[in-house]
């Protein structure tokens, strides 16, 4: 069982958010690329109803702690903190 897995995971290139219903529309649109489903047991993008059931199953498994479903979220890296030579404050 997964515990405390429902956190945002951020790296330099990608941001993963725990799957939520608000992700469904964007994921459905992205899931129209048939290459995504090549190695899956079925194509959940066949219809909105099928995809909705797929998302609901993933949410239920995440809530039960048997899986940890995430969505890749748009993310723009923050600029590095401003640094200054010793004795000077940033912006001077």
N, C-alpha and C positions, 0 to 999 in steps of 0.2 A: 504494500500500500504506500502510495506517495503521500508525504506530509509536507505542508508548507510549500508546495510547488507553485501555487497561484501567484507568482510574482513576475514582474516585468524583468526580462533578461536583456541587457544592452551590451553591445560590443562596439568596436570601432566601425563595423560595416553593417550590422543588422540589429534590429530591435524586435524581440519576440514578446508578445503579450498573451496572457492566458486567453484562450478562445472564449468569445462572448457572442451573444446573438447579434450584436451590432456589426460583427465582422461578416455575417452571412452573405449579404449582397455583393460585397467586393470579392469575397472568396468564390462565390458562384460565377462571377464574371471571369475571374482568373482561371477557374476550373474548366473553362470551355476548351482549353488546349488539351487535345486528346493524349498528348505525350505524358501528361501528369498521371493518367490512369493506366498506363501500359502494364505496370506490374502489380496493380491492385486487383483484388478478387472481383470487383465490379466497378462500373463507371457511374459514380454518384452524380455526375453532371448530366445524366440523360434527361432529367426534368427537374424543375424547381422543387417538386414534391420529393423526389428521390434525394436531392441535395439537402433539403431541409431535414429529412429523416437522418441523413448522414451526420449533419451538424448536431442534431438533438442527441444522437447516440454518443457522439464525442463529448458533448457537454455532460451527459449523464455519467459516462465513464470517468471523466475528470472529477466530477462531484463525488463519485464513489471512491475515488482515489486509486482506481485500477489503471488509469492512463493519465497522461498529462498532455492535453491538446493545446497548441499554441497557434497564433496567427502572426505572420510576419507583418510588421507595421511600418509605414513610411517613417523615416527617421533621418534627420539631418544632424550631423555631428556638431557639437558646440565648439566654438573656437577655443583654442587653448587659453588658459588664464594669462593675462598680460604679466609679463615679467620686466623688471628693471635692473639696471646695475645697482650694486650695493650703494646705499646712501641716497638713492633717488626713488621717488614714489612713481607708480604707474601714471602715465599721461604727462609727465614732465620731460 
